[in-house]
Every structure is written in structure tokens, then in C-alpha cells.
Amino acid sequence: PRHRKRALAGLEVLRRMLGDDAYRPSTSRQLCHVALPHVGDAVLGTSAVRFLEGVFGPPIALRVWSSVPDGPDGLGAEALADALQPTISTLIAAAERGDKRGHRAGADAATRLLGSLVSGAGAE
């Protein structure tokens, strides 16, 4: 687990170094595909969810779609939906697994991020 945690920490550094380019649909998709398998993990779940929050959180929370680089108009709704679909599905599965021993912290983090993403994206 320690080596996987270091790898995930390295991804966080990469995301920060990329700055706004990390929000490009193609880049965020690749970053998420590396983190998603670890969301349900008892050891790495919380760290993986925190990483995903860093990828999606800023543009969704601020509702600043145009700040996401993807051509002249910024991030469109279709690109956002494509990026969020696997993430939302994985977060739901992790939240449902929360009753298992050792998965509570990851499930709580997944539930918080899920609520934040859904409400921030304009869902009621």
C-alpha cells in the first residue's frame, strides 16, 4: 500500500504542475482513469477521492466552464458529462460499499464528493 500511496501522491503533484491544463477533458479523463480503481480501496480510497476532487472540483464549484481549456468556448456540457460519468458511477459504488469494515472513511469521502459534484453541476 505504501508504494501505491506514493504513486497517487505523484499524480497529485502532476495535476498541480499541469495547472489549468489538468482540466482539459482528455487530460482529466486520463488522470481519473488512474485514480478511479483506487476509490473503493480501504487504504487509498480517501486519497483517491481527494485527488478526483482536485480534478473536478474547481471548475464545477465555481461554475466557470469557460476556464476549462477545450477550445475557444471552454468545457461544454457534453465533455463534462463524458468525464463525470465513470467518476460518478465509481463514487456511488464506493459509497455503497461503506458498510464493509475498513471502507467507512473512503465511503464517507466518496459520498461528500458525490454530493458536491451533483449539486455543483446544477442538479437539484
GROMACS elastic network, one bead per residue, 0.5 to 0.9 nm:
[ bonds ]
;  ai    aj funct       b0    kb
    1     4     6  0.51528   500
    1     5     6  0.61038   500
    1     6     6  0.86680   500
    1    43     6  0.69457   500
    1    44     6  0.76798   500
    2     5     6  0.50640   500
    2     6     6  0.62930   500
    2     7     6  0.87313   500
    3     6     6  0.51145   500
    3     7     6  0.63008   500
    3     8     6  0.87418   500
    4     7     6  0.50086   500
    4     8     6  0.62509   500
    4     9     6  0.86065   500
    4    44     6  0.78250   500
    5     8     6  0.51044   500
    5     9     6  0.61880   500
    5    10     6  0.86336   500
    5    43     6  0.83831   500
    5    44     6  0.65116   500
    5    47     6  0.78895   500
    6    10     6  0.61839   500
    6    11     6  0.87230   500
    7    10     6  0.50004   500
    7    11     6  0.64314   500
    7    12     6  0.88499   500
    8    11     6  0.50238   500
    8    12     6  0.64546   500
    8    13     6  0.88513   500
    8    34     6  0.86040   500
    8    35     6  0.73781   500
    8    44     6  0.84315   500
    8    47     6  0.75598   500
    8    48     6  0.72248   500
    8    51     6  0.80765   500
    9    12     6  0.50573   500
    9    13     6  0.64519   500
    9    14     6  0.87556   500
    9    47     6  0.83188   500
    9    51     6  0.86676   500
   10    13     6  0.50896   500
   10    14     6  0.62855   500
   10    15     6  0.86913   500
   11    15     6  0.61417   500
   11    16     6  0.86447   500
   11    31     6  0.75996   500
   11    34     6  0.86528   500
   11    35     6  0.85958   500
   11    51     6  0.81666   500
   12    15     6  0.50452   500
   12    16     6  0.62774   500
   12    17     6  0.86243   500
   12    51     6  0.63389   500
   12    54     6  0.82779   500
   13    16     6  0.51627   500
   13    17     6  0.61561   500
   13    18     6  0.86498   500
   14    17     6  0.50360   500
   14    18     6  0.61568   500
   14    19     6  0.87631   500
   14    22     6  0.86244   500
   15    18     6  0.52053   500
   15    19     6  0.65389   500
   15    20     6  0.88915   500
   15    21     6  0.85380   500
   15    22     6  0.57733   500
   15    23     6  0.89813   500
   15    28     6  0.88839   500
   15    31     6  0.79925   500
   15    51     6  0.87067   500
   15    54     6  0.81120   500
   15    55     6  0.75146   500
   16    19     6  0.52547   500
   16    20     6  0.86130   500
   16    22     6  0.78223   500
   16    54     6  0.87817   500
   17    21     6  0.89844   500
   17    22     6  0.84865   500
   18    21     6  0.53010   500
   18    22     6  0.52930   500
   18    23     6  0.87390   500
   19    22     6  0.57720   500
   19    23     6  0.79212   500
   20    23     6  0.55542   500
   20    24     6  0.75138   500
   20    67     6  0.77348   500
   20    68     6  0.66815   500
   20    69     6  0.70782   500
   21    24     6  0.54385   500
   21    27     6  0.73189   500
   21    28     6  0.85923   500
   21    68     6  0.76939   500
   21    69     6  0.65408   500
   22    25     6  0.81767   500
   22    26     6  0.87420   500
   22    27     6  0.56266   500
   22    28     6  0.56551   500
   22    31     6  0.81711   500
   22    55     6  0.69282   500
   22    68     6  0.87209   500
   22    69     6  0.88482   500
   23    26     6  0.82822   500
   23    27     6  0.66324   500
   23    28     6  0.54655   500
   23    29     6  0.89164   500
   23    55     6  0.65165   500
   23    56     6  0.74105   500
   23    59     6  0.79751   500
   23    67     6  0.87379   500
   23    68     6  0.55834   500
   23    69     6  0.67519   500
   23    70     6  0.86103   500
   23    75     6  0.86875   500
   24    27     6  0.52477   500
   24    28     6  0.58945   500
   24    29     6  0.83001   500
   24    68     6  0.61694   500
   24    69     6  0.53488   500
   24    70     6  0.58312   500
   24    74     6  0.88858   500
   24    75     6  0.77559   500
   25    28     6  0.52525   500
   25    29     6  0.59031   500
   25    30     6  0.86179   500
   25    68     6  0.84273   500
   25    69     6  0.82250   500
   25    70     6  0.70976   500
   25    75     6  0.76319   500
   25    79     6  0.63495   500
   25    80     6  0.73704   500
   25    82     6  0.83625   500
   25    83     6  0.66101   500
   26    29     6  0.52123   500
   26    30     6  0.64295   500
   26    31     6  0.88376   500
   26    83     6  0.85552   500
   27    30     6  0.52343   500
   27    31     6  0.62499   500
   27    32     6  0.85773   500
   28    31     6  0.50305   500
   28    32     6  0.59695   500
   28    33     6  0.85133   500
   28    55     6  0.64712   500
   28    56     6  0.80795   500
   28    83     6  0.73472   500
   29    32     6  0.51660   500
   29    33     6  0.61749   500
   29    34     6  0.88548   500
   29    82     6  0.85893   500
   29    83     6  0.58329   500
   29    84     6  0.87705   500
   30    33     6  0.51954   500
   30    34     6  0.66171   500
   30    35     6  0.89890   500
   31    34     6  0.54389   500
   31    35     6  0.65882   500
   31    36     6  0.87673   500
   31    52     6  0.84157   500
   31    55     6  0.80072   500
   32    35     6  0.50461   500
   32    36     6  0.57175   500
   32    37     6  0.89939   500
   32    51     6  0.85403   500
   32    52     6  0.66126   500
   32    55     6  0.78536   500
   32    83     6  0.84035   500
   32    86     6  0.87486   500
   32    87     6  0.74013   500
   33    36     6  0.53816   500
   33    37     6  0.73523   500
   33    86     6  0.86329   500
   33    87     6  0.86961   500
   34    37     6  0.68593   500
   34    38     6  0.81518   500
   35    38     6  0.56648   500
   35    39     6  0.68908   500
   35    48     6  0.55556   500
   35    49     6  0.80269   500
   35    51     6  0.74335   500
   35    52     6  0.72510   500
   36    39     6  0.54331   500
   36    40     6  0.82626   500
   36    48     6  0.70919   500
   36    49     6  0.82859   500
   36    52     6  0.81536   500
   36    86     6  0.82234   500
   36    87     6  0.68777   500
   36    90     6  0.67762   500
   36    91     6  0.85718   500
   37    40     6  0.70729   500
   37    41     6  0.78678   500
   37    48     6  0.86325   500
   37    90     6  0.82240   500
   38    41     6  0.51045   500
   38    42     6  0.85998   500
   38    43     6  0.86259   500
   38    44     6  0.59170   500
   38    45     6  0.56446   500
   38    46     6  0.88888   500
   38    47     6  0.85401   500
   38    48     6  0.59790   500
   38    49     6  0.84982   500
   39    42     6  0.84309   500
   39    44     6  0.68337   500
   39    46     6  0.70495   500
   39    47     6  0.79704   500
   39    48     6  0.53149   500
   39    49     6  0.59797   500
   39    90     6  0.71879   500
   39    91     6  0.71251   500
   39    94     6  0.64861   500
   39   106     6  0.70420   500
   39   107     6  0.85571   500
   39   110     6  0.76632   500
   40    43     6  0.87945   500
   40    44     6  0.78112   500
   40    45     6  0.52794   500
   40    46     6  0.86571   500
   40    48     6  0.87355   500
   40    90     6  0.79540   500
   40    91     6  0.81070   500
   40    93     6  0.76155   500
   40    95     6  0.82757   500
   40    97     6  0.75410   500
   40    98     6  0.87370   500
   40   103     6  0.73058   500
   40   106     6  0.67057   500
   40   107     6  0.75193   500
   40   110     6  0.87620   500
   41    44     6  0.53148   500
   41    46     6  0.83620   500
   41    48     6  0.87704   500
   41    94     6  0.84666   500
   41   102     6  0.88999   500
   41   103     6  0.71828   500
   41   106     6  0.74402   500
   42    45     6  0.57274   500
   42    46     6  0.81915   500
   42   101     6  0.85801   500
   42   102     6  0.54473   500
   42   104     6  0.80943   500
   42   105     6  0.79574   500
   42   106     6  0.66651   500
   43    46     6  0.75464   500
   43    47     6  0.83512   500
   43   102     6  0.80951   500
   43   103     6  0.82014   500
   43   106     6  0.82107   500
   44    47     6  0.53280   500
   44    48     6  0.60178   500
   44    49     6  0.86058   500
   44   106     6  0.78205   500
   45    48     6  0.51917   500
   45    49     6  0.61852   500
   45    50     6  0.86074   500
   45    94     6  0.83371   500
   45   103     6  0.78344   500
   45   105     6  0.77102   500
   45   107     6  0.77619   500
   45   109     6  0.80578   500
   45   110     6  0.81906   500
   46    49     6  0.51940   500
   46    50     6  0.61669   500
   46    51     6  0.86291   500
   46   105     6  0.65054   500
   46   107     6  0.80019   500
   46   108     6  0.84420   500
   46   109     6  0.59460   500
   46   110     6  0.76562   500
   47    50     6  0.50585   500
   47    51     6  0.61737   500
   47    52     6  0.87153   500
   47   106     6  0.82450   500
   48    51     6  0.50231   500
   48    52     6  0.62847   500
   48    53     6  0.86276   500
   48   106     6  0.86636   500
   49    52     6  0.50588   500
   49    53     6  0.61440   500
   49    54     6  0.86825   500
   49    91     6  0.81442   500
   49   106     6  0.75185   500
   49   109     6  0.64169   500
   49   110     6  0.60611   500
   49   113     6  0.72971   500
   50    53     6  0.50140   500
   50    54     6  0.64204   500
   50    55     6  0.89066   500
   50   109     6  0.77061   500
   50   110     6  0.87745   500
   50   113     6  0.82834   500
   51    54     6  0.51192   500
   51    55     6  0.65320   500
   51    56     6  0.89837   500
   52    56     6  0.62326   500
   52    57     6  0.77328   500
   52    87     6  0.81420   500
   52   113     6  0.85121   500
   53    56     6  0.53648   500
   53    58     6  0.80365   500
   53   113     6  0.66029   500
   53   117     6  0.85433   500
   54    57     6  0.54530   500
   54    58     6  0.68819   500
   55    58     6  0.73926   500
   55    59     6  0.86156   500
   56    59     6  0.63591   500
   56    60     6  0.63212   500
   56    61     6  0.84213   500
   56    83     6  0.89925   500
   56    84     6  0.82817   500
   56   117     6  0.77848   500
   57    60     6  0.53944   500
   57    61     6  0.56561   500
   57    62     6  0.82525   500
   57   113     6  0.84765   500
   57   116     6  0.80494   500
   57   117     6  0.71241   500
   57   120     6  0.85268   500
   58    61     6  0.53277   500
   58    62     6  0.60314   500
   58    63     6  0.81736   500
   58    64     6  0.83104   500
   59    62     6  0.53563   500
   59    63     6  0.56430   500
   59    64     6  0.53178   500
   59    65     6  0.61102   500
   59    66     6  0.86935   500
   59    67     6  0.71929   500
   59    68     6  0.69390   500
   60    64     6  0.69194   500
   60    65     6  0.74343   500
   60   116     6  0.87794   500
   60   117     6  0.68740   500
   60   120     6  0.55178   500
   60   121     6  0.59206   500
   61    64     6  0.79828   500
   61   116     6  0.78194   500
   61   117     6  0.77003   500
   61   119     6  0.87739   500
   61   120     6  0.52542   500
   61   121     6  0.77133   500
   62    65     6  0.82756   500
   62   120     6  0.80120   500
   63    66     6  0.86968   500
   63   120     6  0.73083   500
   63   121     6  0.75290   500
   63   122     6  0.88957   500
   64    67     6  0.56016   500
   64    68     6  0.75291   500
   64    74     6  0.88903   500
   64    75     6  0.89788   500
   65    68     6  0.57307   500
   65    69     6  0.88434   500
   65    73     6  0.84063   500
   65    74     6  0.59016   500
   65    75     6  0.53371   500
   65    76     6  0.71701   500
   65    77     6  0.86246   500
   66    69     6  0.72542   500
   66    70     6  0.85464   500
   66    72     6  0.81919   500
   66    73     6  0.59098   500
   66    75     6  0.60400   500
   66    76     6  0.83462   500
   67    70     6  0.89586   500
   67    73     6  0.88536   500
   67    74     6  0.60540   500
   67    75     6  0.76908   500
   68    71     6  0.88516   500
   68    73     6  0.87729   500
   68    74     6  0.50822   500
   68    75     6  0.53469   500
   69    72     6  0.77546   500
   69    73     6  0.81898   500
   69    74     6  0.51834   500
   69    75     6  0.65779   500
   70    73     6  0.70743   500
   70    75     6  0.55622   500
   70    76     6  0.81739   500
   70    79     6  0.89658   500
   71    74     6  0.57061   500
   71    75     6  0.78698   500
   73    76     6  0.74413   500
   75    78     6  0.82502   500
   75    79     6  0.63552   500
   75    80     6  0.67206   500
   76    79     6  0.54133   500
   76    80     6  0.63290   500
   76    81     6  0.87150   500
   77    80     6  0.50361   500
   77    81     6  0.60770   500
   77    82     6  0.86155   500
   78    81     6  0.50761   500
   78    82     6  0.62082   500
   78    83     6  0.86806   500
   79    82     6  0.51020   500
   79    83     6  0.62682   500
   79    84     6  0.86139   500
   80    83     6  0.51638   500
   80    84     6  0.60114   500
   80    85     6  0.84922   500
   81    84     6  0.51227   500
   81    85     6  0.58743   500
   82    85     6  0.56560   500
   82    86     6  0.78368   500
   83    86     6  0.69019   500
   83    87     6  0.72366   500
   84    87     6  0.50743   500
   84    88     6  0.58436   500
   84    89     6  0.84619   500
   84   117     6  0.87966   500
   85    88     6  0.53671   500
   85    89     6  0.62729   500
   85    90     6  0.86828   500
   86    89     6  0.51606   500
   86    90     6  0.61294   500
   86    91     6  0.85942   500
   87    90     6  0.51897   500
   87    91     6  0.61244   500
   87    92     6  0.86360   500
   87   114     6  0.89353   500
   88    91     6  0.50897   500
   88    92     6  0.61718   500
   88    93     6  0.86858   500
   88   114     6  0.66438   500
   88   117     6  0.83959   500
   88   118     6  0.87042   500
   89    92     6  0.52340   500
   89    93     6  0.63524   500
   89    94     6  0.87448   500
   90    93     6  0.51301   500
   90    94     6  0.61925   500
   90    95     6  0.86019   500
   90   110     6  0.87297   500
   91    94     6  0.50622   500
   91    95     6  0.60777   500
   91    96     6  0.86009   500
   91   107     6  0.80720   500
   91   109     6  0.89763   500
   91   110     6  0.52060   500
   91   111     6  0.70109   500
   91   113     6  0.79180   500
   91   114     6  0.63681   500
   92    95     6  0.50825   500
   92    96     6  0.62080   500
   92    97     6  0.87080   500
   92   107     6  0.87733   500
   92   110     6  0.73625   500
   92   111     6  0.73864   500
   92   114     6  0.74056   500
   93    96     6  0.51594   500
   93    97     6  0.63193   500
   93    98     6  0.89072   500
   93   107     6  0.87529   500
   93   110     6  0.89483   500
   94    97     6  0.51337   500
   94    98     6  0.65354   500
   94   103     6  0.82241   500
   94   106     6  0.71667   500
   94   107     6  0.53988   500
   94   108     6  0.88278   500
   94   110     6  0.63979   500
   94   111     6  0.81710   500
   95    98     6  0.53177   500
   95    99     6  0.85545   500
   95   103     6  0.88710   500
   95   104     6  0.84316   500
   95   106     6  0.76476   500
   95   108     6  0.67024   500
   95   109     6  0.81943   500
   95   110     6  0.57229   500
   95   111     6  0.55830   500
   95   114     6  0.88543   500
   96    99     6  0.72138   500
   96   107     6  0.72018   500
   96   111     6  0.89886   500
   97   100     6  0.59265   500
   97   103     6  0.68469   500
   97   104     6  0.80758   500
   97   107     6  0.67564   500
   98   101     6  0.77231   500
   98   102     6  0.81423   500
   98   103     6  0.50906   500
   98   105     6  0.77153   500
   98   106     6  0.72388   500
   98   108     6  0.72766   500
   99   102     6  0.85331   500
   99   103     6  0.69600   500
   99   104     6  0.64060   500
   99   107     6  0.82672   500
  100   103     6  0.56958   500
  100   104     6  0.70939   500
  101   104     6  0.69327   500
  102   105     6  0.75219   500
  102   106     6  0.84787   500
  103   106     6  0.54937   500
  103   107     6  0.60440   500
  103   108     6  0.86329   500
  104   107     6  0.50549   500
  104   108     6  0.60613   500
  104   109     6  0.86095   500
  105   108     6  0.51650   500
  105   109     6  0.62399   500
  105   110     6  0.85879   500
  106   109     6  0.51151   500
  106   110     6  0.60593   500
  106   111     6  0.85542   500
  107   111     6  0.60654   500
  107   112     6  0.86212   500
  108   111     6  0.50937   500
  108   112     6  0.62563   500
  108   113     6  0.87014   500
  109   112     6  0.52002   500
  109   113     6  0.62373   500
  109   114     6  0.84876   500
  110   113     6  0.52258   500
  110   114     6  0.59394   500
  110   115     6  0.85752   500
  111   114     6  0.50360   500
  111   115     6  0.61765   500
  111   116     6  0.85579   500
  112   115     6  0.52565   500
  112   116     6  0.61720   500
  112   117     6  0.86682   500
  113   117     6  0.60052   500
  113   118     6  0.84735   500
  114   117     6  0.52376   500
  114   118     6  0.61040   500
  114   119     6  0.84892   500
  115   118     6  0.52795   500
  115   119     6  0.59939   500
  115   120     6  0.81947   500
  116   119     6  0.53667   500
  116   120     6  0.57150   500
  116   121     6  0.83098   500
  117   120     6  0.50720   500
  117   121     6  0.59121   500
  117   122     6  0.87560   500
  117   123     6  0.89140   500
  118   121     6  0.52806   500
  118   122     6  0.67907   500
  118   123     6  0.56013   500
  118   124     6  0.79981   500
  119   122     6  0.54136   500
  119   123     6  0.51362   500
  119   124     6  0.64012   500
  120   123     6  0.72487   500
